[in-house]
Structure formats: structure tokens, C-alpha cells
Amino acid sequence: NAGTEADVYISVYGERGDTGSRQLLRSQKPNKFLKGQTDIFAVEAVHLGHLYKIVIGHNGLGSGNGWFLDKVVIKDPITDLDYTFLCHRWLDQGQDDGNIARELTVTDASTFPGRQELELKREETWAAEKWKFQEGNTLQFYNSLTCGFICLSPDSRVDALGDKKNKYGKVFFMWMYA
């Protein structure tokens, strides 16, 4: 009973506006919104830029109108980006919190506008720091909350007592804040 026979509506919100409420009418499947099924709909709209949220719900009409929605994925044909909106909840007046509509925010990190710049910085940082993780090096992590060290030695031993002396040769400090 996770599917629905009710009319389902969606509103898509982006940096340049929204679609308004649109009924999802024609799925590529003969029967839409069945349990365990993935439905695909085409929604025509002006380009909204980067998407950040959707509102999806149903009208609550028809027998078995409760619906368990796993997720919504929107593919932008202009940018070729996928936007994922996780739900994994009931849209049912008799289940969960009783709501038949949900506001979902984008959860796919790949759609973040600065993703390419952040990935480049991550790669540069790793290139500069990966030498610390070469075989034979010992790492000491300092926790400012406990004022103690945790040592990860080359032979895979972990010293959680935090000997502050450099008895392993090359030791690199990494600060952890709680």
C-alpha cells in the first residue's frame, strides 16, 4: 500500500523562480505511482537556474491515497545536472505525521554551484598533504578538548594514551576540534 491513486502535484524552485504547482500526469509507465516503481515525467518550464527545493504532494482523493515517496530526481536538460531530493517518508493523512505534502531541499552535492572550485582545492590540498600519509610515517592527532594525543603508528597500532614525545621518528600533528 505504498503507491497512490491520488493526483500528485509538484512545484520546483530554483534561483530564477519556480514552476508553480504542476500535476504529474503522464508517466512513462502505464500505471503511475505504484509501490516499488520509478516513474518518469516531463515537466516543461523556463530554466530556473540551480534548483534548491521542491514541494510535492497529492490531493488526498481516491482509495488508497497514502503514498510512500523515496526520492525525486530532476534532470536539468540544459546543464545536464541531476538534482536529488530525498524524502523516504509517507505522504498520508493516516501515517507518519499526517502530511500529504512535503517540502524537500536538494541533497545532491554535485549540484552545488561552487563544486568544481571546491574539488580543485581539495585536490590541491591532498597533493600538498599526502606525503604525511606515506609508509613509515606516524601521525599524532591532538584533541584540544581532552588536551591529549592519539598516535597512529606505521605498524597500524593506535596509541590513545597520547605520548607527547616523538619516539617514532617522523611525526606530523593534525589538530582536531570537537
Rosetta constraint file for C-alpha pairs under 8 A:
AtomPair CA 1 CA 35 HARMONIC 6.88 0.50
AtomPair CA 1 CA 64 HARMONIC 6.95 0.50
AtomPair CA 1 CA 66 HARMONIC 7.56 0.50
AtomPair CA 1 CA 67 HARMONIC 7.61 0.50
AtomPair CA 2 CA 34 HARMONIC 7.20 0.50
AtomPair CA 2 CA 35 HARMONIC 5.06 0.50
AtomPair CA 2 CA 36 HARMONIC 7.95 0.50
AtomPair CA 2 CA 66 HARMONIC 6.81 0.50
AtomPair CA 2 CA 67 HARMONIC 5.04 0.50
AtomPair CA 2 CA 68 HARMONIC 4.93 0.50
AtomPair CA 3 CA 33 HARMONIC 5.21 0.50
AtomPair CA 3 CA 34 HARMONIC 4.34 0.50
AtomPair CA 3 CA 35 HARMONIC 4.57 0.50
AtomPair CA 3 CA 64 HARMONIC 7.64 0.50
AtomPair CA 3 CA 65 HARMONIC 7.57 0.50
AtomPair CA 3 CA 66 HARMONIC 6.93 0.50
AtomPair CA 3 CA 67 HARMONIC 4.99 0.50
AtomPair CA 3 CA 68 HARMONIC 6.57 0.50
AtomPair CA 4 CA 33 HARMONIC 5.71 0.50
AtomPair CA 4 CA 34 HARMONIC 6.62 0.50
AtomPair CA 4 CA 64 HARMONIC 5.89 0.50
AtomPair CA 4 CA 65 HARMONIC 4.64 0.50
AtomPair CA 4 CA 66 HARMONIC 5.71 0.50
AtomPair CA 4 CA 67 HARMONIC 5.14 0.50
AtomPair CA 5 CA 33 HARMONIC 7.24 0.50
AtomPair CA 5 CA 61 HARMONIC 7.68 0.50
AtomPair CA 5 CA 62 HARMONIC 5.93 0.50
AtomPair CA 5 CA 63 HARMONIC 6.84 0.50
AtomPair CA 5 CA 64 HARMONIC 6.54 0.50
AtomPair CA 5 CA 65 HARMONIC 5.52 0.50
AtomPair CA 6 CA 58 HARMONIC 5.98 0.50
AtomPair CA 6 CA 59 HARMONIC 6.04 0.50
AtomPair CA 6 CA 60 HARMONIC 5.83 0.50
AtomPair CA 6 CA 61 HARMONIC 5.16 0.50
AtomPair CA 6 CA 62 HARMONIC 5.55 0.50
AtomPair CA 6 CA 63 HARMONIC 7.96 0.50
AtomPair CA 6 CA 65 HARMONIC 5.20 0.50
AtomPair CA 7 CA 23 HARMONIC 6.96 0.50
AtomPair CA 7 CA 24 HARMONIC 7.51 0.50
AtomPair CA 7 CA 58 HARMONIC 5.35 0.50
AtomPair CA 7 CA 59 HARMONIC 5.71 0.50
AtomPair CA 7 CA 60 HARMONIC 7.69 0.50
AtomPair CA 7 CA 61 HARMONIC 7.40 0.50
AtomPair CA 8 CA 23 HARMONIC 5.75 0.50
AtomPair CA 8 CA 24 HARMONIC 5.73 0.50
AtomPair CA 8 CA 56 HARMONIC 7.31 0.50
AtomPair CA 8 CA 57 HARMONIC 5.66 0.50
AtomPair CA 8 CA 58 HARMONIC 4.19 0.50
AtomPair CA 8 CA 59 HARMONIC 6.77 0.50
AtomPair CA 9 CA 21 HARMONIC 6.16 0.50
AtomPair CA 9 CA 22 HARMONIC 5.28 0.50
AtomPair CA 9 CA 23 HARMONIC 4.22 0.50
AtomPair CA 9 CA 24 HARMONIC 5.77 0.50
AtomPair CA 9 CA 56 HARMONIC 5.70 0.50
AtomPair CA 9 CA 57 HARMONIC 5.50 0.50
AtomPair CA 9 CA 58 HARMONIC 5.79 0.50
AtomPair CA 10 CA 20 HARMONIC 7.92 0.50
AtomPair CA 10 CA 21 HARMONIC 5.50 0.50
AtomPair CA 10 CA 22 HARMONIC 5.27 0.50
AtomPair CA 10 CA 23 HARMONIC 6.41 0.50
AtomPair CA 10 CA 24 HARMONIC 7.14 0.50
AtomPair CA 10 CA 54 HARMONIC 6.84 0.50
AtomPair CA 10 CA 55 HARMONIC 5.62 0.50
AtomPair CA 10 CA 56 HARMONIC 4.38 0.50
AtomPair CA 10 CA 57 HARMONIC 6.64 0.50
AtomPair CA 11 CA 18 HARMONIC 6.83 0.50
AtomPair CA 11 CA 19 HARMONIC 5.66 0.50
AtomPair CA 11 CA 20 HARMONIC 5.20 0.50
AtomPair CA 11 CA 21 HARMONIC 4.65 0.50
AtomPair CA 11 CA 22 HARMONIC 6.20 0.50
AtomPair CA 11 CA 54 HARMONIC 5.47 0.50
AtomPair CA 11 CA 55 HARMONIC 5.12 0.50
AtomPair CA 11 CA 56 HARMONIC 6.49 0.50
AtomPair CA 12 CA 18 HARMONIC 5.43 0.50
AtomPair CA 12 CA 19 HARMONIC 5.45 0.50
AtomPair CA 12 CA 20 HARMONIC 7.14 0.50
AtomPair CA 12 CA 51 HARMONIC 7.39 0.50
AtomPair CA 12 CA 53 HARMONIC 6.33 0.50
AtomPair CA 12 CA 54 HARMONIC 4.52 0.50
AtomPair CA 12 CA 55 HARMONIC 6.70 0.50
AtomPair CA 13 CA 17 HARMONIC 5.97 0.50
AtomPair CA 13 CA 18 HARMONIC 4.32 0.50
AtomPair CA 13 CA 19 HARMONIC 6.81 0.50
AtomPair CA 13 CA 48 HARMONIC 7.17 0.50
AtomPair CA 13 CA 51 HARMONIC 5.77 0.50
AtomPair CA 13 CA 52 HARMONIC 6.08 0.50
AtomPair CA 13 CA 53 HARMONIC 5.29 0.50
AtomPair CA 13 CA 54 HARMONIC 5.81 0.50
AtomPair CA 14 CA 18 HARMONIC 5.99 0.50
AtomPair CA 14 CA 48 HARMONIC 4.83 0.50
AtomPair CA 14 CA 49 HARMONIC 5.65 0.50
AtomPair CA 14 CA 50 HARMONIC 5.36 0.50
AtomPair CA 14 CA 51 HARMONIC 3.93 0.50
AtomPair CA 14 CA 52 HARMONIC 5.57 0.50
AtomPair CA 14 CA 53 HARMONIC 7.12 0.50
AtomPair CA 15 CA 48 HARMONIC 6.09 0.50
AtomPair CA 15 CA 49 HARMONIC 5.43 0.50
AtomPair CA 15 CA 50 HARMONIC 5.70 0.50
AtomPair CA 15 CA 51 HARMONIC 6.45 0.50
AtomPair CA 15 CA 52 HARMONIC 7.49 0.50
AtomPair CA 16 CA 47 HARMONIC 7.66 0.50
AtomPair CA 16 CA 48 HARMONIC 4.76 0.50
AtomPair CA 16 CA 49 HARMONIC 5.77 0.50
AtomPair CA 17 CA 48 HARMONIC 5.83 0.50
AtomPair CA 18 CA 48 HARMONIC 6.67 0.50
AtomPair CA 19 CA 45 HARMONIC 6.22 0.50
AtomPair CA 19 CA 46 HARMONIC 7.83 0.50
AtomPair CA 22 CA 43 HARMONIC 7.93 0.50
AtomPair CA 24 CA 41 HARMONIC 6.75 0.50
AtomPair CA 24 CA 43 HARMONIC 7.94 0.50
AtomPair CA 25 CA 41 HARMONIC 7.70 0.50
AtomPair CA 26 CA 32 HARMONIC 7.98 0.50
AtomPair CA 26 CA 41 HARMONIC 6.24 0.50
AtomPair CA 26 CA 42 HARMONIC 7.90 0.50
AtomPair CA 27 CA 31 HARMONIC 7.62 0.50
AtomPair CA 27 CA 32 HARMONIC 5.99 0.50
AtomPair CA 27 CA 39 HARMONIC 5.65 0.50
AtomPair CA 27 CA 40 HARMONIC 5.28 0.50
AtomPair CA 27 CA 41 HARMONIC 5.06 0.50
AtomPair CA 28 CA 39 HARMONIC 6.49 0.50
AtomPair CA 28 CA 40 HARMONIC 5.58 0.50
AtomPair CA 28 CA 41 HARMONIC 6.77 0.50
AtomPair CA 29 CA 39 HARMONIC 6.40 0.50
AtomPair CA 29 CA 40 HARMONIC 7.64 0.50
AtomPair CA 32 CA 37 HARMONIC 7.98 0.50
AtomPair CA 32 CA 39 HARMONIC 6.32 0.50
AtomPair CA 33 CA 37 HARMONIC 6.73 0.50
AtomPair CA 33 CA 38 HARMONIC 7.72 0.50
AtomPair CA 33 CA 39 HARMONIC 6.75 0.50
AtomPair CA 47 CA 78 HARMONIC 7.89 0.50
AtomPair CA 50 CA 111 HARMONIC 7.32 0.50
AtomPair CA 50 CA 113 HARMONIC 7.42 0.50
AtomPair CA 51 CA 83 HARMONIC 7.11 0.50
AtomPair CA 51 CA 106 HARMONIC 7.21 0.50
AtomPair CA 52 CA 105 HARMONIC 5.70 0.50
AtomPair CA 52 CA 106 HARMONIC 5.17 0.50
AtomPair CA 53 CA 85 HARMONIC 7.59 0.50
AtomPair CA 53 CA 103 HARMONIC 6.99 0.50
AtomPair CA 53 CA 104 HARMONIC 5.49 0.50
AtomPair CA 53 CA 105 HARMONIC 4.17 0.50
AtomPair CA 53 CA 106 HARMONIC 5.61 0.50
AtomPair CA 54 CA 85 HARMONIC 7.69 0.50
AtomPair CA 54 CA 103 HARMONIC 5.79 0.50
AtomPair CA 54 CA 104 HARMONIC 5.38 0.50
AtomPair CA 54 CA 105 HARMONIC 6.51 0.50
AtomPair CA 55 CA 101 HARMONIC 6.89 0.50
AtomPair CA 55 CA 102 HARMONIC 5.60 0.50
AtomPair CA 55 CA 103 HARMONIC 4.37 0.50
AtomPair CA 55 CA 104 HARMONIC 6.26 0.50
AtomPair CA 56 CA 101 HARMONIC 5.47 0.50
AtomPair CA 56 CA 102 HARMONIC 5.47 0.50
AtomPair CA 56 CA 103 HARMONIC 6.60 0.50
AtomPair CA 56 CA 104 HARMONIC 7.92 0.50
AtomPair CA 57 CA 91 HARMONIC 6.87 0.50
AtomPair CA 57 CA 100 HARMONIC 5.42 0.50
AtomPair CA 57 CA 101 HARMONIC 3.74 0.50
AtomPair CA 57 CA 102 HARMONIC 6.17 0.50
AtomPair CA 58 CA 91 HARMONIC 7.76 0.50
AtomPair CA 58 CA 100 HARMONIC 5.99 0.50
AtomPair CA 58 CA 101 HARMONIC 6.47 0.50
AtomPair CA 59 CA 100 HARMONIC 7.51 0.50
AtomPair CA 60 CA 65 HARMONIC 5.58 0.50
AtomPair CA 60 CA 66 HARMONIC 7.32 0.50
AtomPair CA 60 CA 92 HARMONIC 7.66 0.50
AtomPair CA 60 CA 93 HARMONIC 7.87 0.50
AtomPair CA 60 CA 100 HARMONIC 6.88 0.50
AtomPair CA 61 CA 65 HARMONIC 6.05 0.50
AtomPair CA 65 CA 92 HARMONIC 7.11 0.50
AtomPair CA 66 CA 90 HARMONIC 7.06 0.50
AtomPair CA 66 CA 91 HARMONIC 5.83 0.50
AtomPair CA 66 CA 92 HARMONIC 4.17 0.50
AtomPair CA 66 CA 93 HARMONIC 7.05 0.50
AtomPair CA 66 CA 94 HARMONIC 7.61 0.50
AtomPair CA 66 CA 95 HARMONIC 7.79 0.50
AtomPair CA 66 CA 100 HARMONIC 7.73 0.50
AtomPair CA 67 CA 90 HARMONIC 5.63 0.50
AtomPair CA 67 CA 91 HARMONIC 5.10 0.50
AtomPair CA 67 CA 92 HARMONIC 6.02 0.50
AtomPair CA 68 CA 88 HARMONIC 6.95 0.50
AtomPair CA 68 CA 89 HARMONIC 5.63 0.50
AtomPair CA 68 CA 90 HARMONIC 4.26 0.50
AtomPair CA 68 CA 91 HARMONIC 6.05 0.50
AtomPair CA 68 CA 92 HARMONIC 7.90 0.50
AtomPair CA 69 CA 87 HARMONIC 6.08 0.50
AtomPair CA 69 CA 88 HARMONIC 5.53 0.50
AtomPair CA 69 CA 89 HARMONIC 5.76 0.50
AtomPair CA 69 CA 90 HARMONIC 6.23 0.50
AtomPair CA 69 CA 91 HARMONIC 7.16 0.50
AtomPair CA 70 CA 86 HARMONIC 6.49 0.50
AtomPair CA 70 CA 87 HARMONIC 5.27 0.50
AtomPair CA 70 CA 88 HARMONIC 4.03 0.50
AtomPair CA 70 CA 89 HARMONIC 6.68 0.50
AtomPair CA 71 CA 84 HARMONIC 7.13 0.50
AtomPair CA 71 CA 85 HARMONIC 5.62 0.50
AtomPair CA 71 CA 86 HARMONIC 4.42 0.50
AtomPair CA 71 CA 87 HARMONIC 5.12 0.50
AtomPair CA 71 CA 88 HARMONIC 6.39 0.50
AtomPair CA 72 CA 84 HARMONIC 5.93 0.50
AtomPair CA 72 CA 85 HARMONIC 5.12 0.50
AtomPair CA 72 CA 86 HARMONIC 6.52 0.50
AtomPair CA 72 CA 87 HARMONIC 7.75 0.50
AtomPair CA 73 CA 82 HARMONIC 6.51 0.50
AtomPair CA 73 CA 83 HARMONIC 5.53 0.50
AtomPair CA 73 CA 84 HARMONIC 4.50 0.50
AtomPair CA 73 CA 85 HARMONIC 6.23 0.50
AtomPair CA 74 CA 82 HARMONIC 5.64 0.50
AtomPair CA 74 CA 83 HARMONIC 5.09 0.50
AtomPair CA 74 CA 84 HARMONIC 6.54 0.50
AtomPair CA 75 CA 80 HARMONIC 6.52 0.50
AtomPair CA 75 CA 81 HARMONIC 5.85 0.50
AtomPair CA 75 CA 82 HARMONIC 4.48 0.50
AtomPair CA 75 CA 83 HARMONIC 6.38 0.50
AtomPair CA 76 CA 80 HARMONIC 5.23 0.50
AtomPair CA 76 CA 81 HARMONIC 5.39 0.50
AtomPair CA 76 CA 82 HARMONIC 6.35 0.50
AtomPair CA 76 CA 83 HARMONIC 7.88 0.50
AtomPair CA 77 CA 81 HARMONIC 7.50 0.50
AtomPair CA 81 CA 110 HARMONIC 7.89 0.50
AtomPair CA 81 CA 111 HARMONIC 6.55 0.50
AtomPair CA 82 CA 108 HARMONIC 7.82 0.50
AtomPair CA 82 CA 110 HARMONIC 7.90 0.50
AtomPair CA 82 CA 111 HARMONIC 7.03 0.50
AtomPair CA 83 CA 106 HARMONIC 6.28 0.50
AtomPair CA 83 CA 107 HARMONIC 7.45 0.50
AtomPair CA 83 CA 108 HARMONIC 5.91 0.50
AtomPair CA 83 CA 111 HARMONIC 6.37 0.50
AtomPair CA 84 CA 106 HARMONIC 5.65 0.50
AtomPair CA 84 CA 107 HARMONIC 5.62 0.50
AtomPair CA 84 CA 108 HARMONIC 5.21 0.50
AtomPair CA 85 CA 104 HARMONIC 5.87 0.50
AtomPair CA 85 CA 105 HARMONIC 5.94 0.50
AtomPair CA 85 CA 106 HARMONIC 4.88 0.50
AtomPair CA 85 CA 107 HARMONIC 5.62 0.50
AtomPair CA 85 CA 108 HARMONIC 7.46 0.50
AtomPair CA 86 CA 104 HARMONIC 6.96 0.50
AtomPair CA 86 CA 105 HARMONIC 7.88 0.50
AtomPair CA 86 CA 106 HARMONIC 7.63 0.50
AtomPair CA 86 CA 107 HARMONIC 6.69 0.50
AtomPair CA 87 CA 102 HARMONIC 7.99 0.50
AtomPair CA 87 CA 104 HARMONIC 6.86 0.50
AtomPair CA 89 CA 96 HARMONIC 7.32 0.50
AtomPair CA 90 CA 95 HARMONIC 6.32 0.50
AtomPair CA 90 CA 96 HARMONIC 5.97 0.50
AtomPair CA 90 CA 99 HARMONIC 7.85 0.50
AtomPair CA 90 CA 100 HARMONIC 7.71 0.50
AtomPair CA 91 CA 95 HARMONIC 7.49 0.50
AtomPair CA 91 CA 96 HARMONIC 7.82 0.50
AtomPair CA 91 CA 98 HARMONIC 7.07 0.50
AtomPair CA 91 CA 99 HARMONIC 5.60 0.50
AtomPair CA 91 CA 100 HARMONIC 4.13 0.50
AtomPair CA 91 CA 101 HARMONIC 6.08 0.50
AtomPair CA 91 CA 102 HARMONIC 7.43 0.50
AtomPair CA 92 CA 96 HARMONIC 7.24 0.50
AtomPair CA 92 CA 98 HARMONIC 5.46 0.50
AtomPair CA 92 CA 99 HARMONIC 5.90 0.50
AtomPair CA 92 CA 100 HARMONIC 5.09 0.50
AtomPair CA 93 CA 97 HARMONIC 7.52 0.50
AtomPair CA 93 CA 98 HARMONIC 3.88 0.50
AtomPair CA 93 CA 99 HARMONIC 5.72 0.50
AtomPair CA 93 CA 100 HARMONIC 6.23 0.50
AtomPair CA 94 CA 98 HARMONIC 5.60 0.50
AtomPair CA 108 CA 112 HARMONIC 7.76 0.50
AtomPair CA 109 CA 115 HARMONIC 7.55 0.50
AtomPair CA 110 CA 115 HARMONIC 6.46 0.50
AtomPair CA 111 CA 115 HARMONIC 7.22 0.50
AtomPair CA 114 CA 118 HARMONIC 6.24 0.50
AtomPair CA 115 CA 119 HARMONIC 6.03 0.50
AtomPair CA 116 CA 120 HARMONIC 6.19 0.50
AtomPair CA 117 CA 121 HARMONIC 6.30 0.50
AtomPair CA 118 CA 122 HARMONIC 6.10 0.50
AtomPair CA 119 CA 123 HARMONIC 6.20 0.50
AtomPair CA 120 CA 124 HARMONIC 6.21 0.50
AtomPair CA 121 CA 125 HARMONIC 6.02 0.50
AtomPair CA 122 CA 126 HARMONIC 6.12 0.50
AtomPair CA 123 CA 127 HARMONIC 6.11 0.50
AtomPair CA 124 CA 128 HARMONIC 6.32 0.50
AtomPair CA 125 CA 129 HARMONIC 6.13 0.50
AtomPair CA 126 CA 130 HARMONIC 5.43 0.50
AtomPair CA 127 CA 131 HARMONIC 8.00 0.50
AtomPair CA 129 CA 133 HARMONIC 7.87 0.50
AtomPair CA 130 CA 134 HARMONIC 7.12 0.50
AtomPair CA 132 CA 137 HARMONIC 6.59 0.50
AtomPair CA 132 CA 139 HARMONIC 7.78 0.50
AtomPair CA 132 CA 172 HARMONIC 6.94 0.50
AtomPair CA 133 CA 137 HARMONIC 6.43 0.50
AtomPair CA 133 CA 139 HARMONIC 7.93 0.50
AtomPair CA 135 CA 154 HARMONIC 6.49 0.50
AtomPair CA 136 CA 153 HARMONIC 7.89 0.50
AtomPair CA 136 CA 154 HARMONIC 4.99 0.50
AtomPair CA 137 CA 153 HARMONIC 7.06 0.50
AtomPair CA 137 CA 154 HARMONIC 5.89 0.50
AtomPair CA 137 CA 168 HARMONIC 7.99 0.50
AtomPair CA 137 CA 169 HARMONIC 7.62 0.50
AtomPair CA 137 CA 170 HARMONIC 5.57 0.50
AtomPair CA 137 CA 171 HARMONIC 6.53 0.50
AtomPair CA 138 CA 151 HARMONIC 6.88 0.50
AtomPair CA 138 CA 152 HARMONIC 5.62 0.50
AtomPair CA 138 CA 153 HARMONIC 4.59 0.50
AtomPair CA 138 CA 154 HARMONIC 5.73 0.50
AtomPair CA 138 CA 168 HARMONIC 6.52 0.50
AtomPair CA 138 CA 169 HARMONIC 7.61 0.50
AtomPair CA 138 CA 170 HARMONIC 6.15 0.50
AtomPair CA 138 CA 171 HARMONIC 5.06 0.50
AtomPair CA 138 CA 172 HARMONIC 6.81 0.50
AtomPair CA 139 CA 151 HARMONIC 5.61 0.50
AtomPair CA 139 CA 152 HARMONIC 5.11 0.50
AtomPair CA 139 CA 153 HARMONIC 6.62 0.50
AtomPair CA 139 CA 171 HARMONIC 5.49 0.50
AtomPair CA 139 CA 172 HARMONIC 5.13 0.50
AtomPair CA 139 CA 173 HARMONIC 6.35 0.50
AtomPair CA 139 CA 174 HARMONIC 7.60 0.50
AtomPair CA 140 CA 149 HARMONIC 6.04 0.50
AtomPair CA 140 CA 150 HARMONIC 5.44 0.50
AtomPair CA 140 CA 151 HARMONIC 4.34 0.50
AtomPair CA 140 CA 152 HARMONIC 6.32 0.50
AtomPair CA 140 CA 171 HARMONIC 6.53 0.50
AtomPair CA 140 CA 172 HARMONIC 5.96 0.50
AtomPair CA 140 CA 173 HARMONIC 5.03 0.50
AtomPair CA 140 CA 174 HARMONIC 6.47 0.50
AtomPair CA 141 CA 149 HARMONIC 5.39 0.50
AtomPair CA 141 CA 150 HARMONIC 5.09 0.50
AtomPair CA 141 CA 151 HARMONIC 6.40 0.50
AtomPair CA 141 CA 173 HARMONIC 5.73 0.50
AtomPair CA 141 CA 174 HARMONIC 4.91 0.50
AtomPair CA 141 CA 175 HARMONIC 5.89 0.50
AtomPair CA 141 CA 176 HARMONIC 6.65 0.50
AtomPair CA 142 CA 147 HARMONIC 6.88 0.50
AtomPair CA 142 CA 148 HARMONIC 5.78 0.50
AtomPair CA 142 CA 149 HARMONIC 4.49 0.50
AtomPair CA 142 CA 150 HARMONIC 6.54 0.50
AtomPair CA 142 CA 173 HARMONIC 6.89 0.50
AtomPair CA 142 CA 174 HARMONIC 6.30 0.50
AtomPair CA 142 CA 175 HARMONIC 5.06 0.50
AtomPair CA 142 CA 176 HARMONIC 5.93 0.50
AtomPair CA 143 CA 147 HARMONIC 5.53 0.50
AtomPair CA 143 CA 148 HARMONIC 5.65 0.50
AtomPair CA 143 CA 149 HARMONIC 6.34 0.50
AtomPair CA 143 CA 175 HARMONIC 6.43 0.50
AtomPair CA 143 CA 176 HARMONIC 5.09 0.50
AtomPair CA 143 CA 177 HARMONIC 6.09 0.50
AtomPair CA 143 CA 178 HARMONIC 7.48 0.50
AtomPair CA 144 CA 148 HARMONIC 7.15 0.50
AtomPair CA 144 CA 175 HARMONIC 7.58 0.50
AtomPair CA 144 CA 176 HARMONIC 6.81 0.50
AtomPair CA 144 CA 177 HARMONIC 5.98 0.50
AtomPair CA 144 CA 178 HARMONIC 7.53 0.50
AtomPair CA 145 CA 177 HARMONIC 6.96 0.50
AtomPair CA 145 CA 178 HARMONIC 6.42 0.50
AtomPair CA 148 CA 161 HARMONIC 7.47 0.50
AtomPair CA 148 CA 162 HARMONIC 5.53 0.50
AtomPair CA 149 CA 160 HARMONIC 6.78 0.50
AtomPair CA 149 CA 161 HARMONIC 6.95 0.50
AtomPair CA 149 CA 162 HARMONIC 3.97 0.50
AtomPair CA 149 CA 163 HARMONIC 6.76 0.50
AtomPair CA 149 CA 164 HARMONIC 6.84 0.50
AtomPair CA 150 CA 158 HARMONIC 7.01 0.50
AtomPair CA 150 CA 159 HARMONIC 5.63 0.50
AtomPair CA 150 CA 160 HARMONIC 4.57 0.50
AtomPair CA 150 CA 161 HARMONIC 6.68 0.50
AtomPair CA 150 CA 162 HARMONIC 5.03 0.50
AtomPair CA 150 CA 163 HARMONIC 7.98 0.50
AtomPair CA 151 CA 158 HARMONIC 5.66 0.50
AtomPair CA 151 CA 159 HARMONIC 4.91 0.50
AtomPair CA 151 CA 160 HARMONIC 6.47 0.50
AtomPair CA 151 CA 162 HARMONIC 6.45 0.50
AtomPair CA 151 CA 163 HARMONIC 7.76 0.50
AtomPair CA 152 CA 156 HARMONIC 6.53 0.50
AtomPair CA 152 CA 157 HARMONIC 6.04 0.50
AtomPair CA 152 CA 158 HARMONIC 4.81 0.50
AtomPair CA 152 CA 159 HARMONIC 6.56 0.50
AtomPair CA 153 CA 157 HARMONIC 5.37 0.50
AtomPair CA 153 CA 158 HARMONIC 6.40 0.50
AtomPair CA 153 CA 159 HARMONIC 7.88 0.50
AtomPair CA 153 CA 168 HARMONIC 7.53 0.50
AtomPair CA 159 CA 163 HARMONIC 7.67 0.50
AtomPair CA 166 CA 170 HARMONIC 7.66 0.50
AtomPair CA 166 CA 171 HARMONIC 6.52 0.50
